[in-house]
Amino acid sequence: MASPSDLQGKRVLVTGATGFTGRYVVQAFADAGCSVLPLARADGGAVDLLDKTSLQHAVAAAQADIVVHLAAISFVAHGDAEEIYRVNIVGTRNLLEALAAAAHRPSHVVLASSANIYGNTEGILDETAAAAPVNDYAVSKYAMELMARQFADALPLTVVRPFNYTGVGQADRFLIPKIVGHFKRREARLELGNLDVSRDFNDVRNVADAYVRLAALQGVGEVFNLCSGIEHTLMDVIGMMREIAGHSPEIVVNPAFVRANEVRTLVGNPTRLQQAVGTVEQRTLRETLHWMYDNA
């Protein structure tokens, strides 16, 4: 079984390095003794995945041993469907094309997909569950997976399907930070959308640790769910926050926040991940919420 210690001294290129997940992933690889490189131009500016020339130059300059591709439009309710598809599919293709053409090819490319590709499938889902995406974000991520298969002969790939996760620094437009913020401000009223949903809520620090452990493996086209396997309802989250904050706002369903194609239940089976990398640290949801509340 591969170990993070095997990554000591490796050059790791992280796309989306300044994003919510990226900041934790960068730190986790640095803690493992890696030289972590953001995807950047020679002048330090960000590289647009849709700018093929700049992307090719940045990839060639990085000479990365490992690539972790996190950059994407990651908000399910993002209003520009065309941008979702261009960035998540075309942008990823441009990156893979640049990596395959580079004189120094990476020994492993880890691609972040999403558990949203499973759609409204009920139960605890393993990687063999059929894809049934129900929104543009999920469709774009599944299409990205299919597109990436074209590069399987040129690049050693691993696809990761993260389930829901959260933590300090996640934008307030996402559900859990929104809830925590309302409790921190002790607001009297909390307006939400669909209440009858349950999720596999993970901690971003657990997720970053898993990326490091997966990167230490050989890329052989494997797909991994990145999840805790523990289901919590939205009302479980509200109940924990009431205890943490000592505050009980009125919970109101705002029709404007209700999504017609909301995925009702999304819970993952982490068995394949655990068999491949061993035990990944699992902070509980209560620990995560307390951490977020203390730092809000």
PyMOL commands that set and color helices and strands:
alter all, ss='L'
color gray80, all
select helices_A, chain A and resi 4-7+20-31+52-62+81-101+115-118+136-151+175-184+204-215+234-245+255-257+271-277+285-294
alter helices_A, ss='H'
color red, helices_A
select strands_A, chain A and resi 11-15+35-38+66-69+108-112+124-125+157-162+165-166+189-192+198-199+202-203+222-226+232-233+250-253+265-268
alter strands_A, ss='S'
color yellow, strands_A
deselect
rebuild
show_as cartoon
